[in-house]
Amino acid sequence: MSREAQAKNVRTDVAIIEDAPAGTVQLLNKGYVQSWVPDDLKGSIAARNQNPLTVVLAPNVFAYNTERHATCPITNLWQLTEPKWRGRVAMQDPTGKPAYTDWFSQMETHYDQQIRDAYQQEFGKPLQTDEKSATAAFVKALAGNGVLLTHSDNDAASAIGAPDSKTDFVGLVSTAKFRDNKQGMKLGLCNGMKPFIGWNYPSLGVVATGSKSPNSAKLFIHYLLSADGIAPQGVDGKMSTNQQVKLPADEASGIEKYHGELMVYLTTTVQEDWDRRQDWQDLWSLNYKK
């Protein structure tokens, strides 16, 4: 879309951008695309999801193996940094997964006190660190605890939820992976974990500036915000920002019941998330130990 706009040859009329910081900085801020919220849905979409319009929220959640545990063995984020779980936390590599560095950035910017409080709740004493934030201290400690880094959600989910697994893993996966439970996987949601059980990653809905079919593009955005429009993604646990639309009753992870325990991603600071990606990747890389 960027190249089309620069060439003044717009072919793509509408898009869903899964990378909110990139979409904002590289497209919206340059005027290549525009955000549009249907008037009749403004009352059903939270204000934080309207500027720019977020169409869908994709949960990334902490999971465990239900064959090994009746409930999630992790109740606090900081437990992931303890020796007990060294080498037994699985997740995609943050140096190749911008959503994870954006998560770090959002935690530091908006939820750092909750991370600090969670430390005291877990260890019974205030956090003492030379890092500039509780979040940075957490990321450093997690990286140094022998995390199993994977190239895909599939690999992380397999490490965590494989039946008859010889190693007990917990970790981060998309709610979409819970559909594999129908094929024998044993993924369970870590509901009740403090300070949150994961986070929602936003996808932006945008209309190309200079589109020759702006009304059709807007109609498509409106459709995606309906129950029918979101249905193909709803089965993966992805949530419409239209609060009148709920997830299917048979959605595999059960996240609908616990969505209030997810960290809310605030797009007001996506510029900072974008600017800090390399910093967070460096912090992770410098402290990562197998």
C-alpha positions as CSV (number, residue, x, y, z in Angstrom):
1,M,0.0,0.0,0.0
2,S,2.9,2.3,0.7
3,R,4.4,1.8,-2.8
4,E,1.0,2.2,-4.4
5,A,0.4,5.5,-2.6
6,Q,3.9,6.8,-3.5
7,A,3.3,5.8,-7.2
8,K,-0.2,7.4,-7.1
9,N,-1.5,4.0,-8.4
10,V,-3.8,2.8,-5.7
11,R,-5.0,-0.7,-6.3
12,T,-5.6,-1.9,-2.8
13,D,-8.7,-0.3,-1.4
14,V,-8.9,-1.7,2.1
15,A,-6.7,-3.7,4.4
16,I,-6.5,-5.2,7.9
17,I,-3.1,-4.4,9.3
18,E,-2.0,-6.9,12.0
19,D,1.1,-4.8,12.9
20,A,-0.5,-1.8,14.6
21,P,2.7,0.2,15.1
22,A,3.9,-0.3,11.5
23,G,0.5,0.4,10.2
24,T,0.3,3.7,12.1
25,V,3.8,4.9,11.5
26,Q,4.3,3.8,7.9
27,L,0.8,4.2,6.5
28,L,-1.6,6.3,8.7
29,N,0.9,8.9,9.7
30,K,2.0,9.4,6.1
31,G,-1.6,9.8,4.9
32,Y,-1.4,6.7,2.7
33,V,-4.5,5.3,4.4
34,Q,-7.3,6.6,6.5
35,S,-9.1,5.2,9.5
36,W,-12.9,5.1,9.3
37,V,-15.4,4.1,12.0
38,P,-19.0,3.3,11.0
39,D,-21.4,5.9,12.6
40,D,-23.9,3.2,13.6
41,L,-21.2,1.3,15.5
42,K,-19.5,4.1,17.4
43,G,-21.6,3.3,20.5
44,S,-20.5,-0.3,20.4
45,I,-16.8,0.2,20.0
46,A,-14.7,1.3,22.9
47,A,-13.2,4.8,22.4
48,R,-9.7,3.4,22.7
49,N,-10.3,1.3,19.6
50,Q,-11.7,4.1,17.4
51,N,-8.7,6.3,16.7
52,P,-7.4,4.6,14.7
53,L,-10.0,1.9,14.2
54,T,-9.1,-1.5,15.6
55,V,-11.2,-4.1,14.0
56,V,-10.1,-7.3,15.7
57,L,-8.1,-8.2,18.8
58,A,-5.9,-11.3,18.8
59,P,-5.2,-12.8,22.2
60,N,-1.8,-14.1,23.1
61,V,-2.1,-16.1,26.3
62,F,-0.2,-18.1,28.8
63,A,-0.9,-21.8,28.5
64,Y,-0.1,-25.1,30.3
65,N,-0.5,-28.8,29.7
66,T,-3.9,-30.1,31.1
67,E,-2.6,-33.7,31.1
68,R,0.0,-32.8,33.6
69,H,-1.9,-30.3,35.8
70,A,-5.5,-29.9,36.9
71,T,-5.0,-26.1,36.9
72,C,-2.3,-23.8,35.6
73,P,0.9,-24.2,37.7
74,I,1.8,-20.6,37.1
75,T,-0.2,-18.0,39.1
76,N,2.2,-15.0,38.8
77,L,4.2,-13.7,35.8
78,W,7.4,-13.6,37.9
79,Q,7.3,-17.3,38.5
80,L,8.4,-17.7,34.9
81,T,11.8,-16.3,36.0
82,E,12.4,-18.7,38.8
83,P,14.8,-21.6,38.7
84,K,11.9,-24.1,38.9
85,W,10.9,-23.1,35.4
86,R,14.3,-22.7,33.9
87,G,14.3,-24.1,30.4
88,R,10.6,-24.9,30.6
89,V,9.0,-21.7,29.3
90,A,8.2,-21.9,25.5
91,M,7.5,-18.9,23.3
92,Q,8.3,-17.4,19.9
93,D,11.6,-15.5,19.8
94,P,11.0,-11.8,20.5
95,T,13.8,-10.8,18.2
96,G,11.7,-12.2,15.3
97,K,8.2,-11.5,16.7
98,P,7.5,-7.7,16.9
99,A,4.2,-8.4,18.8
100,Y,6.3,-9.6,21.8
101,T,8.5,-6.5,21.9
102,D,5.4,-4.4,21.6
103,W,4.0,-6.3,24.6
104,F,7.2,-5.4,26.5
105,S,6.8,-1.8,25.5
106,Q,3.2,-1.6,26.5
107,M,3.8,-3.2,29.9
108,E,6.6,-0.6,30.6
109,T,4.5,2.4,29.4
110,H,1.2,1.5,30.9
111,Y,1.4,-1.3,33.4
112,D,4.8,-1.1,35.0
113,Q,3.4,-0.6,38.5
114,Q,1.4,-3.8,38.1
115,I,4.5,-5.7,37.2
116,R,6.3,-4.2,40.2
117,D,3.3,-5.1,42.5
118,A,3.3,-8.6,41.1
119,Y,6.9,-9.0,42.1
120,Q,6.2,-8.0,45.7
121,Q,3.2,-10.4,45.8
122,E,5.3,-13.3,44.6
123,F,8.5,-12.7,46.6
124,G,7.2,-10.7,49.6
125,K,9.6,-7.8,49.2
126,P,9.9,-4.8,46.9
127,L,11.7,-5.2,43.6
128,Q,15.3,-3.9,43.6
129,T,16.7,-3.4,40.2
130,D,19.3,-1.3,38.2
131,E,17.0,-1.5,35.2
132,K,14.9,1.6,34.4
133,S,11.6,-0.2,35.0
134,A,10.1,-3.3,36.5
135,T,9.2,-4.5,33.0
136,A,12.8,-4.3,31.9
137,A,13.8,-6.3,35.0
138,F,11.2,-8.9,34.2
139,V,12.3,-9.2,30.5
140,K,16.0,-9.5,31.6
141,A,15.2,-12.2,34.1
142,L,12.9,-14.1,31.7
143,A,15.6,-14.0,29.0
144,G,18.1,-15.3,31.4
145,N,16.0,-18.3,32.5
146,G,16.7,-20.6,29.5
147,V,13.4,-19.9,27.6
148,L,12.8,-22.4,24.8
149,L,12.5,-20.0,21.8
150,T,10.6,-21.2,18.8
151,H,10.1,-20.0,15.2
152,S,6.3,-20.4,15.3
153,D,3.2,-20.6,17.4
154,N,2.9,-24.2,16.3
155,D,6.2,-25.2,17.8
156,A,5.5,-23.3,21.1
157,A,2.1,-25.0,21.4
158,S,3.5,-28.4,20.7
159,A,6.1,-28.0,23.4
160,I,3.5,-26.9,25.9
161,G,0.5,-29.1,25.1
162,A,1.8,-32.3,23.5
163,P,0.2,-35.4,25.0
164,D,2.5,-37.7,26.8
165,S,5.2,-35.0,26.9
166,K,8.3,-35.9,28.8
167,T,9.0,-32.2,29.7
168,D,6.6,-30.0,31.5
169,F,6.3,-26.6,29.7
170,V,4.3,-23.5,30.1
171,G,4.4,-20.6,27.7
172,L,2.8,-18.1,25.3
173,V,0.6,-19.0,22.4
174,S,-2.2,-17.6,20.3
175,T,-5.7,-18.7,21.3
176,A,-5.9,-20.2,17.7
177,K,-3.6,-23.0,18.8
178,F,-6.3,-24.3,21.3
179,R,-8.2,-25.6,18.3
180,D,-5.6,-28.3,18.1
181,N,-7.0,-29.8,21.3
182,K,-9.5,-31.5,19.0
183,Q,-6.6,-33.5,17.5
184,G,-5.3,-34.5,20.9
185,M,-3.3,-31.5,22.2
186,K,-3.7,-30.7,25.9
187,L,-3.5,-26.9,26.0
188,G,-5.1,-25.1,29.0
189,L,-5.6,-21.4,29.6
190,C,-3.8,-19.9,32.6
191,N,-6.8,-17.9,33.8
192,G,-6.2,-16.2,37.2
193,M,-2.6,-15.5,36.5
194,K,-1.4,-12.1,37.8
195,P,-1.2,-9.4,36.7
196,F,-2.7,-10.7,33.5
197,I,-3.1,-13.9,31.5
198,G,-1.8,-12.5,28.2
199,W,-2.6,-9.6,26.0
200,N,-4.8,-8.6,23.0
201,Y,-2.8,-7.5,19.9
202,P,-4.8,-5.1,17.7
203,S,-5.4,-5.3,14.0
204,L,-6.2,-2.0,12.3
205,G,-8.9,-1.5,9.6
206,V,-7.8,1.1,7.0
207,V,-9.1,2.5,3.8
208,A,-6.6,3.6,1.1
209,T,-6.4,7.3,0.5
210,G,-7.2,7.8,-3.2
211,S,-9.2,4.6,-3.4
212,K,-11.5,4.6,-6.4
213,S,-14.1,2.5,-4.4
214,P,-14.1,4.2,-1.0
215,N,-17.7,3.3,-0.3
216,S,-17.1,-0.4,-1.0
217,A,-14.0,-0.3,1.2
218,K,-16.1,1.2,4.0
219,L,-18.8,-1.4,3.5
220,F,-16.2,-4.1,3.9
221,I,-14.9,-2.6,7.1
222,H,-18.5,-2.5,8.4
223,Y,-19.0,-6.1,7.4
224,L,-15.9,-7.2,9.3
225,L,-17.3,-5.6,12.4
226,S,-20.4,-7.7,12.2
227,A,-21.0,-11.2,13.7
228,D,-20.8,-12.8,10.2
229,G,-17.7,-10.8,9.2
230,I,-15.7,-11.8,12.3
231,A,-16.9,-15.4,12.4
232,P,-13.9,-17.0,10.5
233,Q,-11.6,-15.4,13.0
234,G,-13.8,-15.9,16.0
235,V,-13.2,-19.6,16.0
236,D,-9.6,-18.8,16.7
237,G,-10.5,-16.7,19.7
238,K,-10.0,-13.4,17.9
239,M,-12.3,-10.8,19.3
240,S,-14.3,-8.2,17.4
241,T,-14.0,-4.7,18.9
242,N,-17.8,-4.5,18.3
243,Q,-18.8,-5.2,21.9
244,Q,-22.2,-6.6,20.7
245,V,-20.4,-9.5,19.0
246,K,-19.3,-12.4,21.2
247,L,-17.1,-15.3,20.5
248,P,-18.7,-18.6,19.5
249,A,-19.8,-20.7,22.4
250,D,-17.5,-23.6,21.2
251,E,-14.4,-21.4,20.9
252,A,-11.6,-23.8,22.1
253,S,-9.6,-21.7,24.6
254,G,-12.5,-20.3,26.6
255,I,-11.1,-16.8,26.5
256,E,-14.5,-15.1,26.2
257,K,-15.0,-15.8,29.9
258,Y,-11.7,-14.4,30.9
259,H,-11.1,-11.6,28.5
260,G,-11.1,-9.1,31.3
261,E,-7.9,-10.7,32.6
262,L,-6.0,-9.8,29.4
263,M,-3.7,-6.8,29.2
264,V,-5.3,-4.1,27.1
265,Y,-3.1,-2.9,24.3
266,L,-3.4,0.9,24.0
267,T,-2.7,2.2,20.5
268,T,-2.2,5.8,21.8
269,T,1.5,4.9,22.3
270,V,2.2,2.8,19.1
271,Q,4.9,5.3,18.1
272,E,6.8,4.5,21.2
273,D,6.3,0.7,20.6
274,W,7.7,1.2,17.1
275,D,10.7,3.3,18.3
276,R,11.6,0.9,21.1
277,R,11.5,-2.4,19.2
278,Q,15.2,-2.5,18.7
279,D,15.9,-1.6,22.3
280,W,13.8,-4.5,23.6
281,Q,15.3,-6.9,21.1
282,D,18.8,-5.8,22.3
283,L,17.8,-6.2,26.0
284,W,16.5,-9.7,25.2
285,S,19.5,-10.7,23.1
286,L,22.1,-9.4,25.6
287,N,20.5,-11.3,28.5
288,Y,19.3,-14.5,26.8
289,K,20.9,-17.7,28.1
290,K,19.9,-21.2,27.1
